[in-house]
């Protein structure tokens, strides 16, 4: 490798320095425009991006049939599933808005068959101003897991009722959304 003299090295370093200043290496990444919050683009024509936050959804009343074995524990479990489904549902409302709904379990029958337990459940969900929906489910399972089958049926019914009520409320708030 050839060796350069000290004067030649200085000239070479000066040329590199001039080139860096002339080209103007960026010191830091700075935006060209001031910070302006841009809204996310719409999903499709006529559909706005989802709002942040959720409405306040409250179970106003729960009517559970009397005379069911372990009724208090089942009612408590059903209420938990209703609240969970209500939190996850898309009601079409913004943060700060309030939605109340009622649920009445019209029928909950458990009968033993041949090597199977049959659970039948009918529930009626309602929103204010008379908007209602009914969910019906008949399900069978292992008789040794009787309590698990009943809880599973109540979970499915809770999700079904809340999902349909949310769709009704969404349609009321955003016409043409469903």
C-alpha positions in Angstrom: 0.0 0.0 0.0 1.4 3.4 -0.9 2.2 5.9 1.8 1.0 9.4 1.4 2.9 12.4 2.7 1.5 14.4 5.5 0.6 17.3 3.3 -1.2 15.0 0.9 -3.2 13.5 3.8 -4.2 16.9 4.9 -5.5 17.8 1.5 -7.3 14.6 1.3 -9.0 15.1 4.7 -9.9 18.7 3.7 -11.6 17.5 0.5 -13.6 14.9 2.5 -14.6 17.6 5.0 -15.7 19.9 2.1 -17.7 17.1 0.5 -19.5 16.4 3.7 -20.4 20.0 4.2 -21.5 20.5 0.6 -23.6 17.4 0.6 -25.1 18.3 4.0 -25.3 15.1 5.9 -28.5 15.1 8.0 -27.9 15.8 11.6 -31.1 14.3 12.9 -34.4 13.2 11.4 -36.8 16.1 11.6 -40.3 16.3 10.2 -40.8 18.7 7.3 -44.2 19.7 8.7 -45.3 20.3 12.3 -47.0 17.4 14.1 -50.5 17.1 12.8 -52.6 14.1 14.0 -53.8 12.3 11.0 -56.9 10.1 11.2 -56.5 6.6 10.0 -57.8 6.0 6.6 -61.4 4.6 6.3 -61.8 0.8 6.0 -64.1 1.2 3.1 -66.3 3.9 1.7 -69.0 4.9 4.2 -67.3 3.0 7.1 -65.5 5.1 9.7 -62.6 3.9 11.7 -63.4 2.4 15.1 -63.7 4.9 17.9 -61.5 4.5 20.9 -63.1 3.6 24.2 -66.2 1.6 25.0 -69.7 2.6 26.2 -70.8 1.9 29.7 -72.9 -1.3 29.4 -75.0 -2.5 32.4 -77.1 -5.5 33.0 -80.2 -3.9 34.4 -82.1 -7.0 35.5 -81.6 -10.7 35.3 -84.5 -13.1 35.9 -83.5 -16.7 36.5 -86.0 -19.6 36.9 -86.7 -20.8 40.4 -86.4 -24.5 41.3 -83.2 -25.3 39.4 -80.7 -27.3 41.3 -77.8 -25.1 42.2 -79.7 -22.1 40.9 -77.8 -19.4 42.8 -74.4 -20.6 41.6 -75.7 -21.0 38.0 -77.2 -17.5 38.1 -73.9 -16.0 39.3 -72.0 -17.8 36.6 -74.5 -16.7 33.9 -74.2 -13.1 35.1 -70.4 -13.3 34.8 -70.7 -14.6 31.2 -73.2 -11.8 30.3 -70.9 -9.1 31.6 -67.9 -10.6 29.8 -69.8 -10.9 26.5 -71.1 -7.3 27.0 -67.6 -6.0 27.4 -66.4 -7.7 24.2 -69.4 -6.8 22.0 -69.4 -4.0 19.5 -72.4 -1.9 20.5 -71.8 0.9 18.0 -71.6 3.5 20.8 -68.7 5.7 22.0 -67.1 6.1 25.3 -69.3 7.8 27.9 -72.6 6.5 26.4 -74.7 4.2 28.5 -76.5 1.1 27.4 -78.7 -1.0 29.7 -80.1 -4.4 28.9 -82.3 -7.1 30.6 -82.2 -10.8 30.3 -84.9 -13.3 31.4 -84.0 -17.0 31.3 -87.4 -18.4 30.4 -86.5 -22.1 30.5 -83.6 -24.1 31.9 -84.4 -27.8 31.9 -81.9 -30.6 32.6 -82.9 -34.1 31.9 -81.0 -37.4 31.9 -81.1 -39.6 28.9 -79.5 -42.8 28.0 -75.7 -42.1 28.7 -76.3 -38.4 28.0 -77.5 -35.3 29.9 -79.8 -32.9 27.9 -79.8 -29.3 28.8 -82.4 -27.0 27.2 -82.2 -23.2 27.7 -84.4 -20.4 26.3 -83.5 -16.7 27.2 -85.1 -13.4 26.2 -82.9 -10.3 26.0 -84.4 -6.8 25.8 -83.2 -3.3 25.3 -85.2 -0.1 26.1 -88.1 0.8 23.8 -89.2 -2.8 23.4 -86.4 -4.2 21.3 -86.0 -7.9 22.1 -84.3 -11.1 21.0 -84.8 -14.7 22.0 -82.1 -17.4 22.1 -82.8 -21.1 22.3 -80.3 -23.9 22.7 -80.5 -27.6 23.4 -77.2 -29.3 24.1 -76.2 -32.8 25.2 -73.1 -34.0 27.1 -71.5 -36.5 29.3 -73.6 -37.2 32.5 -70.5 -37.4 34.6 -69.7 -33.7 33.7 -73.3 -32.5 34.3 -72.4 -29.2 35.9 -69.8 -28.5 33.2 -72.4 -29.1 30.4 -75.0 -26.8 32.1 -72.4 -24.0 32.5 -71.3 -24.4 28.9 -74.9 -24.0 27.7 -75.4 -20.9 29.8 -72.1 -19.4 28.4 -73.2 -20.0 24.8 -76.7 -18.6 25.5 -75.1 -15.5 27.2 -72.9 -14.8 24.2 -75.8 -15.3 21.8 -78.1 -13.0 23.6 -75.5 -10.2 24.0 -74.3 -10.5 20.5 -77.8 -10.1 19.1 -78.7 -7.3 21.4 -75.4 -5.5 20.4 -76.3 -6.0 16.7 -79.8 -4.5 17.3 -78.3 -1.5 19.2 -75.6 -1.0 16.5 -78.3 -1.0 13.8 -80.3 1.6 15.8 -77.2 3.9 16.2 -75.6 3.4 12.8 -78.4 2.7 10.2 -77.2 0.2 7.5 -74.3 -1.2 9.6 -75.5 -4.8 9.7 
